[in-house]
Amino acid sequence: FKQKTAYEIPKRDWSSDVCSSDLVARDERERRVKFAQGGYLGTVGSKVETTIEVTKSVFSQKWGVYFLTGLTTSDQAVFFSYKEDVNAGTILRIKGNVKRQDNNTTQLNRVKVL
């Protein structure tokens, strides 16, 4: 049995336990990341420390980690892997290394939650 993600299930098949307000909140968080105006965080290879609001956490079965997306207090989008699930809306103080910058998002590695 392979469990499907919400993206793989047509909306007409979603059970009634998925609240429309939850979907609106998720769409709003994704829109905030997509249209973040803060630019990139640091430069590739630099060490950074910042506070973020987690906007999305997705588990990767392939890698066995969660991929977190968030926004800094300066409206910069960041993306990194983490060993634990973190709820959307959670505020984290993190530090890590800038691995890559692409599509208005800074990818971090070796991230530690402070």
C-alpha positions as CSV (number, residue, x, y, z in Angstrom):
1,F,0.0,0.0,0.0
2,K,1.5,3.3,-1.1
3,Q,0.1,6.4,0.7
4,K,-0.7,9.2,-1.6
5,T,0.1,12.8,-0.8
6,A,-2.5,15.6,-1.1
7,Y,-1.0,16.6,-4.4
8,E,-1.6,13.2,-5.9
9,I,-5.2,13.0,-4.8
10,P,-7.8,14.8,-7.0
11,K,-9.6,17.4,-5.0
12,R,-12.9,15.6,-5.6
13,D,-11.5,12.6,-3.7
14,W,-10.4,14.5,-0.6
15,S,-12.2,13.4,2.5
16,S,-14.5,15.8,4.4
17,D,-11.9,16.0,7.2
18,V,-9.8,18.4,5.0
19,C,-11.2,21.8,6.0
20,S,-11.4,24.5,3.3
21,S,-9.9,27.0,5.7
22,D,-6.8,24.7,6.1
23,L,-6.4,24.8,2.3
24,V,-6.8,28.6,2.1
25,A,-4.1,29.0,4.9
26,R,-1.8,26.6,3.0
27,D,-2.3,28.5,-0.3
28,E,-1.7,31.8,1.5
29,R,1.6,30.5,3.0
30,E,2.8,29.2,-0.4
31,R,1.9,32.6,-2.0
32,R,3.9,34.5,0.6
33,V,7.0,32.4,-0.2
34,K,6.5,32.7,-4.0
35,F,6.2,36.5,-3.8
36,A,8.8,37.1,-1.0
37,Q,10.5,40.5,-1.5
38,G,13.5,40.2,0.7
39,G,15.9,38.7,-1.9
40,Y,18.5,36.1,-1.1
41,L,19.9,35.4,2.4
42,G,23.7,35.7,2.5
43,T,26.0,34.5,-0.3
44,V,26.8,31.0,-1.4
45,G,29.2,29.4,1.0
46,S,28.5,31.9,3.9
47,K,27.3,31.0,7.3
48,V,24.0,32.6,8.3
49,E,21.9,32.9,11.4
50,T,18.2,34.1,11.2
51,T,14.7,33.7,12.5
52,I,12.1,32.1,10.3
53,E,8.4,31.3,10.2
54,V,8.0,27.8,8.9
55,T,5.5,27.8,6.0
56,K,5.7,24.2,4.8
57,S,7.1,20.9,6.0
58,V,7.2,17.9,3.6
59,F,8.6,14.5,4.4
60,S,10.9,12.8,1.8
61,Q,10.7,9.0,2.0
62,K,13.7,8.9,-0.3
63,W,16.0,10.9,2.0
64,G,14.2,10.2,5.4
65,V,14.1,13.9,6.3
66,Y,11.6,16.8,6.2
67,F,12.1,19.6,3.8
68,L,11.1,22.9,5.4
69,T,10.3,26.1,3.7
70,G,10.1,29.3,5.6
71,L,10.3,33.1,5.6
72,T,12.7,35.3,7.5
73,T,11.6,38.4,9.4
74,S,13.1,40.3,6.4
75,D,10.8,38.4,3.9
76,Q,13.5,36.1,2.5
77,A,12.5,32.6,1.5
78,V,14.6,29.8,2.8
79,F,14.6,26.0,2.2
80,F,16.4,23.3,4.1
81,S,16.2,19.7,5.3
82,Y,15.6,18.8,8.9
83,K,15.3,15.6,10.9
84,E,11.9,16.5,12.6
85,D,8.5,17.6,11.4
86,V,7.8,21.3,12.2
87,N,4.2,22.7,12.0
88,A,3.5,25.6,9.7
89,G,3.5,28.9,11.6
90,T,6.2,27.8,14.0
91,I,8.9,30.4,14.6
92,L,12.5,29.0,14.6
93,R,15.9,30.6,15.2
94,I,18.3,28.7,12.9
95,K,21.9,28.8,11.6
96,G,23.4,27.1,8.6
97,N,25.4,27.4,5.5
98,V,24.1,28.9,2.2
99,K,24.3,26.1,-0.3
100,R,22.4,27.6,-3.3
101,Q,20.3,30.5,-4.4
102,D,17.7,30.0,-7.0
103,N,14.1,31.1,-7.9
104,N,14.0,33.7,-5.1
105,T,14.9,31.1,-2.5
106,T,18.0,30.4,-0.5
107,Q,18.8,26.8,0.2
108,L,20.7,26.1,3.4
109,N,22.5,23.0,4.5
110,R,24.0,21.9,7.9
111,V,21.1,23.7,9.6
112,K,20.8,23.7,13.4
113,V,17.8,25.0,15.3
114,L,19.0,27.2,18.1
